Amino acid sequence: MIGLDTNVLVRYVVQDDPKQSAKASVLIESLTVASPGFIALVSIVELVWVLQSCYESDKSEIITVLETLLRTRELTVENPETVWQALRNYSQANADFADCLIERSANAAGCKYILTFDSKAAKTAGMRPLT
């Protein structure tokens, strides 16, 4: 197994740099079930952020990208069940994906609840406001 940095994922998904995108495609398409690529949670969060902020991808495009990564047998996503849960919450609410993943990760770790100063996260991602 080899780890894949966010920039490799971005080049593969967006195909915006002829040289780097080609290299990322060759690498990712050479992965196998026996020798998969590993994607860390932080890379998932960064990927969503880059797609939103740099490429102005909409929510449906981001959901499609994440679902594809999670379903690809040649990729191993860190804590995939937690990512699926966060993705479900993200798709159903007006919440940021990172907030949904933080909430689901804390829940998976056994936290009773998650406190935040972010009023939007408290309203949309299942967190509680710290007042």
Buried (B, 14 or more C-beta within 10 A) or exposed (E): EEEBBBBBBBBBBBEEEEEBBEBBBEBBEEBEEEEBBBBBBEBBBBBBBBBBEEEEBEEEBBBEBBEEBBEBEBBBBBBBEBBBBBBEBBBEBEBBBBBBBBBBBBBEEEEEEBEBEBEEBBEBBBBEEEE
